[in-house]
Amino acid sequence: MNRLVLAFVAALTISACSPGGAVDTKDPLTALQPWNHSRAGVQKLPNGVEYYVVRKGDGKEASPAERDMVEVKYEGRLASNGLVFDSSYQRGDTAKFRLNAVIPGWTSGMQKMQPGDMFVFWIPSKEGYGEQGQGMQIPPNADLMFQVELLKVVQDPWAKVAPWPTDAANIVRLPSGLEYFPVESGPDASKSPTDADEVVVNFEGRLEGVKGEEGEKAEDVRRRSVVASTFEEGQPKFFPVKDLVPGWAEVLKLMHKGDRWMVRIPSQLLYQAEGDGRIPPDATVVYELELLDFSPAAAAGQPVPGAPIPN
């Protein structure tokens, strides 16, 4: 009997010390810190990113591709000491972003997830913020840990607009020549911006009709067609509605907070025969446009962040 008891106690001790023990799903970052590269269940990607599956969803929905929009809950900590530097949990909200607009470690790692999954990632500095670090909270050459819950994936809408589907049933065509279709709708459809408001937007604009050259890859064609992208810059823009070109002003006054639309703006509603910057004369531009927020514009004489006209 004593031998059985001793054997049982020894087994418990081994289990408790094992690098593959169970992880507390309520606080997996603390349970996995410091990160053990040899822990059972840790999976490794070729770029050095590692992850541990804390919880799986039902597996019925597809993983995101790098140009898809994702909605997540997350917390980030320094791998060296567990210091929290960012947390949507603490803010009580979620975050939405296009997967190729974040640090490389997120872009590669999250393509392994499906909606409903919770992972913890260990991201080496080179796949995070590298030698530059980020602000005061993430020092240079810092390895990072993230707890991530993938809530939703919205597939890249650009695949549906090459060429622009003018005759499709979901396209709204306005008398001005403006055309659009909704990708996502915000929670409140009761209010829209007016000329008196300032809007906060994310957007990407691409020239319509850019053709590929011999031997050119699709990604190269896309990049040649892009006139501006806050999604890739990682920072939204602020614009007074009254200062915008006609096509932008018209569509934004139809949108609601949280809406994301695909919009085709013909030349006569943009820069016409003059063109502007990367937009040549008489060019039509297709935009992915997300209205993040709006509020009354700053008082006259007060500085307003952002350029007055997107280009």
N, C-alpha and C positions, 0 to 999 in steps of 0.2 A: 504493500500500500504506500509506504514512504517513497519507494522508487517511482511510483506512478505520480505522486504529488510533486516530487522534485522534477520529474520530466515535464509535467504540466507547467510548473513555474518557469522552467528553462525555456519552454516554447513561447510563453508569454513575453519573457524578456527578449528573446530573439526577435519576436514580432514587433515589439515596441521600438527596438533599435534598427529595424530593417528600413532601408531607404525607400521601400515600396509600401509603407503603411498608408492607411486611409487618410484622406485630406478633409479637413473641416470645410464644408461647402459654404458656411456662413462667413468665413474669413480665410479663404485659401491662400491669399498672399502671405499672411503671417505664418500659416502652416508650412509654406514652401520657402520661406526666407530663413537662413541664407539658401540660395539656389544650389541644389545638388545635381550636377551634370550627369551623375551616374545613377540617379534615382530610378527605380523601376517605373515605367510608364512615361518617362520623359522622352519625347520624340524630337528629332533633329532635322533641320532643313539644310540644304547645301550652302546657304549663305551664312550659316552660323546661328540663326534663330532657333530657339528651342521652345517647346510648349508641353504643357501637361493638361490633359482633358479632365476637367473637374466635373462637368455634367454634359450629357448629350441630350439634344432635343429629340423630336420624333423622327428626324432624318428624312422627312417628306419633301422639303424644299431644297433647292439647289444652293451650292456655295456661291459666294459673290465672285465675279470677275473683276479685274483691276480697275475697270472704268464704271463699275456699278456704284450706286449710292447705297450706303448702309446706315442703319440706325442702331446705336449701341448704348449700353451702360458700361462704364469702365473706371478703373482707378490705376494710377501710375505711381510707382515708388522707385527710389534709387536702389539698385541691387546690393550696393555695398552696405547700406545701413537701414534700409526699410523706410526711409523718409518719404512721406506722401508729398508729391509735387502737383498732382492734379487728380480730381475725382468728381465724376458726374454724380456719384452716389451722394457725396456731401452737398452738392448743389441741388439735389432732388430732381434732376432732370435727365434727359437723354441727349446724345450728340448724334448729328447727322453729317456725313461727309462722303465725298467720292473717294473710293479706296486708293486711287493713284495720287491723291492730293495730300497724303500723310507720310510719315517716315517710312522708309523702305521695309523695316521690320514688320510694321502693321500690314503693309500692302501684301507682302508674301505670306505672312502668318494667317491673316484672316481669310485667305482663300482656302484654307483647310477647314474652316468653320461652316456650319449650317445654322439657320435660324433656330433659336432655342438652346444652342450650345453655350457653355461657359468654359473658357480656356484661361490658363495663366501662361503668359509668354515671358521668356527671358530673351532680351534683345541686346546683342553686343553693341558697343558704342558705334561701330562703323555702319550699323543698320539703324541707328537712332539719330543722335544729334552730333556725333563725331567730335572732332577737335574743337568745334565752335561752342558746343554746349547750347543751352537755351535759357536766356535770361539769367536771373539770380539763383534759380532753384535747381537747374540741371547743369552741373559743372562740365568742363571739357572731358572727353574720353570716358563718360559715365555709362556703364552698363545699366539697363533698365529692366524692371519687371512690371507687367500689366495684367490685371484681371479684366477680362473682356466678356461681356454677354452680348451676343448677336441677336438683336430683336427682329430686324426686318432687312430685306434686300429689295431694292428697286433696280431692275436691270437697266443698263445704259440705253437711254431713249434715242441716241443718235443712230442706232442701227435701223430705226424705223423711218428716218428722214433723208435717206440717200438713194434715189432722189426724193425731194419733198413730195408727199402724197396728197396733192391738192384735191383730188377727187374722192379721197377716202371719207367714209361716213363720219368719222370722229373729228374731222377738220372743221373748225369754225371759220367762215369767210366773211369779213366785214366789208362794207361799201368802200372804205378807204383803200382797200387792197391788202390790208393786214390779214394774216392767217395764223391760227394757232390751234394746239390741242393740249389739254391738261395731262400732266404726268402724275402729279400728286395734288391733293387738295388739302388746304389748311383746316383747322378745327372750327374757325369762325367765319362764316360767309356773310356776315351782316354789314361789314364795313370795308371800304376800299380807299386807297389814297386819293387825294385831290391835289389841285395845283398849289394849295397852301401847305402841303406836306413835304417832308424829306423822307426818302425811302432808303432802306438798307437792303442791298441785293447781292446775290451771287449770280454770276452769269459766265457763259462761254459763247462767243460768237464765231461763226465760220462762214467764209465766203461761199456762196452757192456756185456750183458748177466747176469747181477746181478739178482738173483732170490729172490722172497719174501719167508720168512719163515712163518711157521704156525702162524696165528693170527697177522701177521705184516701188518701194514697199508701201502698203496701205497706211502705216503709221507716219511715213514721211509725207504722204499726200495730206493726211489730216493736219499735221503740224504746219504745212504750208498754207492751209486754209484758215487756220485759227487767227483771228484778229485780236482777241483778248480773252483771258480766262482767269477769273478770280478763284475758280476751283483749284487751278494749278498754283496760283500765287498763295493760296491758303489764307486770304484775307478779303472779306466782303467790302463793297464800296457804298458810299453815302452819296445820294444825289437829290437836290431839290427838284421836284417834279416839273415845276414851271420852267426850268432851264434845259430840259431834255429835248432831244429831237422829237418830231411829231410821232413817229412810230412807237418809241419807248413810252412817251407820255400817254398815248392812247391805250396801250396794252396794260400798263401799270395801274391805270385808273379802273381797269376791269378786274384786276386780281385782288386776292385777299391774303392776309398774313398766313404764311405757310404754304401757299400755292407754288408749284413748280410747273412751268409750261414750256413747251417747245413753240417758238414763234418765228414766223417768216416775215421779215420786214423788207419790202421792196425799196428800191433806190429813192423814189419820190417821197418816202417817209423817213429817209435817213439823210444822206449827204448829197444826193442828186448828182449833178454833173461835176461838182467840186471835189468829191471824195474827201477823205480825212485820214491821215496817218496810214495805217495798213489797209484801210478801206478805199479801193480805187474808185474813180468816177463811175457813176451809173451802176454801182454794185448792189446786189441783193444779198442780205446777210440773214442766216438762220441762227437763232439764239436759243440756248437753254437758259431759262430765266427763273430764278427763285426769289420770291419776295419774303425776306426774313422778318422785316418789321417796318413800320412807318409811324411818324409822329409829326406834329406841327414844325415847320421849318424854323431855323434860327432867326432871331430878329434881324432886321436890316442892319448892316454894318458889322455883324458878328461873323467870325470865320466859320465856314462850313467844311467839314472834312471831306476829302475825295474830290475828284475832278468833276466839272459841271456836266460833261457829256461823255458817255462811254465810247471808247474807240480802241 
